[in-house]
Structures are given as structure tokens and as C-alpha cells.
Amino acid sequence: MGAMAGLSERMAVLLDLGGPVVALLLLMSVVAIAIALLKLWQFHSLRLGSQQFVSSCLEGLRQGQEDTVLERLAVERNPIARAMEAAIRGRRDPGMSLELVREEVTRVAIGYLDALRSYLRGLEVIGTLAPLLGLLGTVLGMIDAFRQLEGAGSRVDPALLSGGIWEALLTTAVGLAVAIPAVILLNWLEGRVERFRHRMEDAVTQVFTQGMTGRRDVAGDHHSITRLQSQRAADAT
């Protein structure tokens, strides 16, 4: 309780010295922490780090055990399993062309990738705006310090100027303290999503090229997720 009371007291002093700019920066830090916790929970719930099933399922496909592989994929929560399952079922359906199968697999994959990238834009905004807000608070604090210095006239007190300067610089320090972890976290999360995308793409490509019975027109299957994402991005612009 004593530690919490001391922390609350320090936060109150910080808000009093930094004013509304520091209050906004602290609010942004709370949002960044919330996003971090949300993404960590999402990654854990989808078991992104659990990909051992991919190799065994691909080996099962090479041996023609498609039904067993589908049963294994059905109990996996990793999005790679959903994309592989869509690819296997689509290839087994004689009424679906390869192009339709690729479209469906890409739709499933992009849906999960978009969900994994959700809220990352918020971290990017926080990482960009926090230093600027800190700099704004410093400029406003410097203006106020010099205004007080001017009002003092000939009775200039150096302590008045130095005190105003360090209070003004406080907002820059808070802005950097908020921005740096947000940028680090953003890059780490984006890196995990990008590595996961490559792994999903590799797994789906192997489903189309290894161990599947029936039609085998796979020349256009390679990297279909990336190509369709690029095409949709170009259409959007």
C-alpha cells in the first residue's frame, strides 16, 4: 500500500509539473500497454508459436493420409491449420477450380493476418506522436518561463529561469519514455506477424505441391497469398 501511495504521489507531482501534455502522454502510455496485452493474449490464444503440426501434416499428405491430416488440423487453433484445411478440402472438391481454391485459401489467410495486424496502427501513432507532444510541451514551457522572466523586470532570479526550463524539458523526457517502448513493441509484433505470414505461405504452398491426389496444376499456386495481397493493395490505391 505504501508503494502504491508513493507512486500515486509521484504521478500527481508529474501531472502538476507537466500539465495537460503529460496527462495526454500518460493516457497514451496506458493505451499502448493495453494494446500490448491484447496482442500478447491474441497471439497466445491462437498459439502462433505452436507450429510443430505443420511438418507432421505435410508428411501425412505425402503419404496420402488426407483424412487423418484433416482430423489433426481440425483440433489445432493456429491459423495455419485453417489455411491448410481450406487448401486440402478445396483440392479434394472436384467442383472447385484451382483458381477458386487459391482465392478461398487466400481469403482465409488474409482474414487471420488482418486480425493479427489489428491495433498495430495505434502503436505506430503513439510512437510517432509522443515525442512531438513532448516537444510541444517543452516549447510551451519555455515560452512560459521566458514570459515570467520578462515579467520579473530588473529583479531577474536565475532560479526562476532554470526551474522553468527543467519543468519544460520534463515533457520531452516523458514523450520519449512513452515513444521508445511503443516503437520497440511495434517492431517486435510486426516481426512476429511477418514471420508467421511467411510460415503460413510456405505451408499452404507445400499443400498444393506435395502429396495431393488428383489435379496438379500448381504453377500458379506459388506465393498466391502475397500476390493477391499486393493486387488488393494496388486496387485500393
C-alpha positions in Angstrom: 0.0 0.0 0.0 2.8 2.4 0.8 4.5 1.8 -2.6 1.2 2.4 -4.3 0.7 5.6 -2.4 4.2 6.8 -3.2 3.6 6.0 -6.9 0.3 7.9 -6.9 2.0 10.9 -5.2 4.8 10.9 -7.8 2.3 10.7 -10.6 0.4 13.7 -9.1 3.6 15.7 -9.0 4.4 14.8 -12.5 1.0 15.8 -13.8 1.2 19.1 -11.8 4.6 19.9 -13.4 3.9 18.8 -16.9 0.3 19.9 -17.2 -2.2 18.6 -19.8 0.6 17.5 -22.2 2.0 15.0 -19.6 -1.6 13.9 -18.8 -2.1 13.1 -22.5 1.2 11.3 -22.8 0.3 9.2 -19.7 -3.0 8.3 -21.3 -1.2 7.3 -24.5 1.1 5.0 -22.4 -2.0 3.3 -20.9 -3.4 2.7 -24.4 0.0 1.3 -25.5 0.1 -1.1 -22.6 -3.5 -2.2 -23.3 -2.6 -2.9 -26.9 0.4 -4.8 -25.9 -1.5 -7.0 -23.5 -4.3 -7.5 -26.1 -1.9 -8.6 -28.8 0.0 -10.9 -26.4 -3.3 -12.6 -25.4 -4.3 -12.9 -29.0 -1.0 -14.5 -30.1 -1.2 -16.9 -27.1 -4.8 -17.8 -27.7 -4.1 -18.6 -31.4 -0.9 -20.5 -30.4 1.2 -18.8 -33.0 4.3 -20.3 -31.6 3.0 -23.8 -31.9 3.7 -24.9 -35.5 5.1 -28.4 -34.9 1.9 -29.9 -36.5 2.8 -28.4 -39.9 5.6 -30.8 -40.6 3.7 -33.9 -39.5 0.6 -32.9 -41.5 2.7 -32.3 -44.7 4.3 -35.7 -44.2 0.8 -37.2 -43.8 -0.2 -35.6 -47.1 2.8 -37.1 -48.8 1.7 -40.5 -47.6 -1.8 -40.0 -48.8 -3.4 -39.8 -45.3 -5.6 -36.8 -46.1 -8.5 -37.7 -43.8 -6.1 -38.2 -40.8 -4.4 -34.9 -41.6 -7.8 -33.1 -41.7 -8.7 -34.5 -38.3 -5.4 -33.3 -36.9 -5.9 -29.8 -38.4 -9.4 -29.6 -37.0 -8.2 -29.6 -33.4 -5.4 -27.0 -34.0 -6.1 -23.4 -33.1 -3.2 -22.0 -35.1 -4.4 -20.0 -38.2 -2.0 -22.0 -40.4 -4.2 -25.1 -39.7 -7.2 -23.2 -41.1 -5.4 -22.2 -44.3 -4.1 -25.7 -44.8 -7.5 -27.2 -44.1 -9.1 -24.9 -46.7 -6.5 -25.8 -49.2 -6.8 -29.6 -48.7 -10.6 -29.5 -48.8 -10.6 -27.3 -51.9 -8.2 -29.5 -53.8 -10.4 -32.6 -52.9 -13.5 -30.9 -54.2 -13.9 -31.7 -58.0 -16.4 -28.9 -58.4 -13.8 -26.2 -57.5 -11.2 -25.0 -59.9 -7.7 -24.4 -58.7 -8.2 -20.6 -59.0 -11.2 -20.8 -56.8 -9.3 -22.9 -54.3 -6.5 -20.3 -54.2 -8.9 -17.5 -53.8 -10.6 -19.2 -50.8 -7.3 -20.1 -49.1 -6.1 -16.5 -49.6 -9.3 -15.2 -48.2 -8.9 -17.3 -45.1 -5.3 -16.4 -44.7 -5.7 -12.7 -45.2 -8.6 -12.6 -42.7 -6.3 -14.0 -40.0 -3.4 -11.8 -40.9 -5.5 -8.7 -40.8 -6.7 -9.8 -37.3 -3.1 -10.2 -36.2 -2.2 -6.8 -37.5 -5.2 -5.1 -35.8 -4.3 -2.2 -33.4 -0.7 -2.1 -34.5 -1.5 1.1 -36.2 -2.4 2.5 -32.8 1.1 1.7 -31.5 2.6 3.4 -34.6 0.6 6.5 -34.0 1.7 6.6 -30.3 5.3 6.1 -31.3 5.1 9.0 -33.7 3.1 11.5 -31.8 4.5 11.0 -28.3 7.9 12.7 -29.0 6.1 15.5 -30.8 3.7 16.1 -27.9 6.7 16.1 -25.6 8.5 18.7 -27.7 5.3 20.8 -27.8 5.1 20.7 -24.0 8.7 21.8 -23.8 8.2 24.7 -26.2 5.1 25.8 -24.3 7.0 25.5 -21.0 9.9 27.5 -22.3 7.6 30.2 -23.5 6.0 30.4 -20.1 9.4 30.5 -18.4 10.6 33.4 -20.5 7.3 35.2 -20.0 7.8 35.0 -16.3 11.4 36.2 -16.7 10.2 39.2 -18.7 7.6 40.0 -16.0 10.3 40.0 -13.3 11.9 43.0 -15.0 15.2 44.0 -13.4 14.7 41.6 -10.5 15.8 38.6 -12.5 16.1 35.4 -10.5 18.2 32.8 -12.3 16.4 30.1 -10.3 13.2 31.2 -11.9 14.6 30.6 -15.4 16.3 27.3 -14.6 13.3 25.9 -12.8 11.1 26.8 -15.8 13.5 25.1 -18.2 13.7 21.8 -16.4 10.0 21.7 -16.0 9.6 22.3 -19.7 12.1 19.6 -20.6 10.2 17.2 -18.4 7.5 16.8 -21.1 10.1 15.8 -23.7 11.5 13.2 -21.4 8.0 11.8 -20.8 7.3 11.8 -24.5 10.4 9.8 -25.3 9.8 7.4 -22.4 6.4 6.7 -23.9 7.5 6.5 -27.6 10.6 4.3 -27.3 8.9 1.3 -25.8 5.9 1.7 -28.1 8.2 1.7 -31.2 10.2 -1.3 -29.9 6.9 -3.2 -29.2 5.5 -2.3 -32.6 8.6 -3.6 -34.4 8.6 -6.8 -32.4 4.9 -7.5 -33.1 5.2 -6.7 -36.8 8.2 -9.0 -37.0 6.2 -11.9 -35.4 3.3 -11.3 -37.8 5.7 -11.2 -40.8 7.5 -14.4 -39.8 4.1 -16.0 -39.3 2.9 -14.9 -42.7 6.0 -16.5 -44.4 5.4 -19.7 -42.4 1.7 -19.8 -43.4 2.5 -19.1 -47.1 5.2 -21.9 -47.1 2.8 -24.4 -45.5 0.0 -23.6 -48.0 2.3 -23.8 -50.9 3.5 -27.2 -49.8 -0.1 -28.4 -49.5 -0.5 -27.5 -53.2 2.7 -29.1 -54.3 3.2 -32.2 -52.2 1.2 -35.3 -51.7 -2.2 -34.2 -53.0 -4.1 -36.6 -55.2 -6.0 -35.5 -58.3 -5.2 -32.4 -60.3 -1.8 -30.9 -60.1 -1.7 -27.6 -62.0 0.4 -25.9 -59.3 2.5 -23.5 -61.4 0.3 -20.6 -60.4 0.0 -21.6 -56.7 3.4 -20.4 -55.5 3.2 -17.3 -53.2 -0.5 -16.8 -54.0 -1.2 -15.0 -50.7 1.5 -12.4 -51.3 0.4 -11.8 -54.9 -3.3 -11.3 -54.0 -2.4 -9.1 -51.1 -0.3 -6.9 -53.4 -3.1 -6.9 -56.0 -5.7 -5.8 -53.5 -3.4 -3.1 -52.1 -2.9 -1.8 -55.7 -6.6 -1.8 -56.3 -7.3 0.1 -53.1 -4.9 2.8 -54.2 
